[in-house]
Amino acid sequence: MKPMDIAVFVSGSGTNCENLIRYFAHSDAARCALVVSNKPDAYALTRAERLGVPTAVVTKEELNNPDVMLPLLRKHNIGFIVLAGFLPLIPLFLIDSYPHRIINLHPALLPKYGGKGMWGHHVHEAVKAAGETETGMTVHYVTPVCDSGEIIAQYKVSILPTDTAEDIAQKEHKLEMEYFPKVVEEVIKRGI
């Protein structure tokens, strides 16, 4: 069976994006066929281009326009969407067009520390301020409500009282690097 073509949506530096591209270069389940960003200066685009993956930059208006997004995704035969540090909310028409085929990575153990404004360092600072003894990553399905979709997988790591928000971020990011591509692959294989 032909591998599923996936699109990775990103807003930032793209370490998870690059990790996914490299991982799926050796998978029979899927391949990264497109990287989409809402930021023209996102370093993830450079990472993708260096690895030979087509890229697209979309404005907020374009992201929310089915006449732009659906043809773009069809052109690259996209069957699955992975959000890897993508900050804008996904429009309802995309969720409806890709039911249970859009997943997101969140840098905390949802339902804690989710929702609007909870991304990147904001999450890790909130975890530190709350005195949590553990944190982790959550992979979940995307729904119209931010960070509220069904949880697919969670991985945890302990936090020391002496850990800074940066230490917490590094610990959590190690989990992402190890587990995120495997979870994406499992979800795709279950759906094929």
C-alpha positions as CSV (number, residue, x, y, z in Angstrom):
1,M,0.0,0.0,0.0
2,K,1.2,3.5,-0.8
3,P,2.3,5.6,2.1
4,M,-0.1,8.3,3.4
5,D,1.0,11.8,2.3
6,I,1.0,14.0,5.4
7,A,1.2,17.8,5.8
8,V,3.1,19.2,8.8
9,F,1.8,22.6,9.9
10,V,4.4,24.7,11.8
11,S,4.9,28.3,13.1
12,G,8.4,28.2,14.5
13,S,11.9,26.7,14.3
14,G,10.7,23.2,13.3
15,T,12.7,20.7,15.3
16,N,9.7,18.5,15.5
17,C,9.0,19.1,11.8
18,E,12.5,18.0,10.8
19,N,12.2,15.0,13.2
20,L,9.0,13.9,11.5
21,I,10.4,14.4,8.0
22,R,13.5,12.3,8.8
23,Y,11.4,9.6,10.6
24,F,8.9,9.2,7.8
25,A,11.7,9.0,5.2
26,H,12.1,5.4,6.5
27,S,8.4,4.5,7.1
28,D,6.1,2.5,4.9
29,A,3.0,4.1,6.6
30,A,3.5,7.7,5.6
31,R,5.7,10.4,4.2
32,C,5.9,14.2,4.7
33,A,4.7,15.6,1.5
34,L,4.1,19.2,2.5
35,V,5.1,21.7,5.2
36,V,2.7,24.6,5.8
37,S,3.5,27.7,7.8
38,N,1.7,30.8,8.8
39,K,5.0,32.6,9.1
40,P,7.2,33.3,6.1
41,D,10.4,33.5,8.3
42,A,9.7,30.2,10.2
43,Y,13.0,28.3,10.2
44,A,10.9,25.1,9.8
45,L,10.5,26.1,6.1
46,T,14.3,26.1,5.7
47,R,14.6,22.7,7.4
48,A,11.9,21.2,5.1
49,E,13.4,22.7,1.9
50,R,16.9,21.3,2.8
51,L,15.3,17.9,3.1
52,G,13.4,18.2,-0.2
53,V,9.9,18.6,1.2
54,P,7.7,21.2,-0.6
55,T,6.6,24.2,1.5
56,A,3.8,26.7,1.5
57,V,3.2,29.9,3.5
58,V,-0.4,30.9,4.2
59,T,-1.7,34.1,5.6
60,K,-4.5,34.0,8.3
61,E,-7.0,34.8,5.5
62,E,-5.7,32.0,3.3
63,L,-5.7,29.5,6.2
64,N,-9.4,30.3,6.8
65,N,-10.3,30.2,3.1
66,P,-11.4,26.7,1.8
67,D,-10.8,27.8,-1.8
68,V,-7.1,28.2,-0.9
69,M,-6.4,25.5,1.6
70,L,-8.4,22.5,0.1
71,P,-6.8,22.8,-3.4
72,L,-3.4,23.2,-1.8
73,L,-3.8,20.0,0.2
74,R,-5.4,18.2,-2.7
75,K,-2.4,19.2,-5.0
76,H,-0.1,17.4,-2.6
77,N,-2.5,14.5,-2.1
78,I,-2.6,15.1,1.7
79,G,-4.5,12.5,3.7
80,F,-3.4,13.5,7.2
81,I,-2.4,16.7,9.0
82,V,0.1,17.0,11.9
83,L,0.3,20.2,13.9
84,A,3.9,20.6,15.2
85,G,4.0,24.0,16.9
86,F,1.3,25.6,14.7
87,L,-0.2,28.5,16.6
88,P,-3.4,29.5,14.7
89,L,-6.7,27.7,15.3
90,I,-7.6,25.3,12.6
91,P,-10.7,26.3,10.7
92,L,-13.8,24.2,11.0
93,F,-13.9,23.4,7.2
94,L,-10.5,21.7,7.6
95,I,-11.6,19.7,10.7
96,D,-14.7,18.6,8.7
97,S,-12.6,17.7,5.6
98,Y,-10.1,15.7,7.7
99,P,-12.2,14.0,10.4
100,H,-9.9,12.3,13.0
101,R,-7.1,13.0,10.6
102,I,-5.6,16.2,12.2
103,I,-3.6,15.8,15.3
104,N,-1.7,18.2,17.5
105,L,1.3,18.0,19.8
106,H,0.9,20.0,23.1
107,P,3.9,20.6,25.5
108,A,2.0,19.7,28.7
109,L,-0.2,17.0,30.2
110,L,-3.7,18.1,29.0
111,P,-6.2,19.0,30.2
112,K,-3.8,21.1,32.4
113,Y,-2.1,24.1,30.8
114,G,-4.0,24.1,27.5
115,G,-6.1,26.6,25.7
116,K,-5.6,30.0,24.1
117,G,-2.2,31.5,24.8
118,M,-0.8,28.3,26.2
119,W,2.1,27.4,23.9
120,G,5.8,27.1,24.1
121,H,7.5,28.9,27.0
122,H,4.1,30.1,28.4
123,V,3.3,26.5,29.2
124,H,6.6,25.7,30.8
125,E,6.5,28.9,32.9
126,A,3.0,28.1,34.1
127,V,4.0,24.5,35.0
128,K,7.0,25.9,37.0
129,A,4.9,28.6,38.7
130,A,2.4,26.0,39.8
131,G,5.1,23.8,41.4
132,E,4.2,20.7,39.4
133,T,6.3,17.6,40.0
134,E,5.9,16.3,36.5
135,T,5.1,17.5,33.0
136,G,5.0,15.9,29.6
137,M,3.6,15.9,26.1
138,T,0.2,15.2,24.9
139,V,-0.9,14.2,21.3
140,H,-4.6,14.8,20.7
141,Y,-7.1,15.0,17.9
142,V,-7.9,18.6,16.8
143,T,-11.4,19.9,17.4
144,P,-12.9,23.4,17.0
145,V,-12.1,24.0,20.7
146,C,-8.4,24.7,21.4
147,D,-6.5,21.7,23.1
148,S,-9.8,19.9,23.9
149,G,-9.7,17.0,21.5
150,E,-9.6,13.4,22.4
151,I,-6.2,12.5,23.9
152,I,-4.2,9.9,21.8
153,A,-1.1,9.6,23.9
154,Q,0.7,11.2,26.8
155,Y,4.3,10.8,28.0
156,K,5.6,12.2,31.4
157,V,8.8,13.4,32.9
158,S,9.7,14.4,36.5
159,I,10.4,17.9,37.4
160,L,12.9,18.8,40.2
161,P,12.2,21.8,42.5
162,T,15.4,23.3,41.1
163,D,14.4,23.0,37.5
164,T,13.9,26.3,35.6
165,A,11.2,26.8,33.0
166,E,14.1,26.3,30.4
167,D,15.0,23.0,32.1
168,I,11.4,21.9,32.0
169,A,11.2,22.8,28.3
170,Q,14.3,20.7,27.5
171,K,13.0,17.7,29.4
172,E,9.6,17.9,27.7
173,H,11.2,18.4,24.2
174,K,13.2,15.2,24.7
175,L,9.9,13.4,25.0
176,E,8.7,15.0,21.8
177,M,11.8,14.0,19.9
178,E,11.5,10.4,21.0
179,Y,7.8,9.7,20.9
180,F,5.9,12.1,18.6
181,P,6.8,10.5,15.3
182,K,6.0,7.0,16.6
183,V,2.6,8.2,17.9
184,V,1.8,9.8,14.5
185,E,2.8,6.6,12.7
186,E,0.6,4.5,15.0
187,V,-2.4,6.7,14.5
188,I,-1.9,6.6,10.7
189,K,-1.5,2.8,10.7
190,R,-4.7,2.4,12.7
191,G,-6.6,4.5,10.2
192,I,-5.3,2.9,7.0
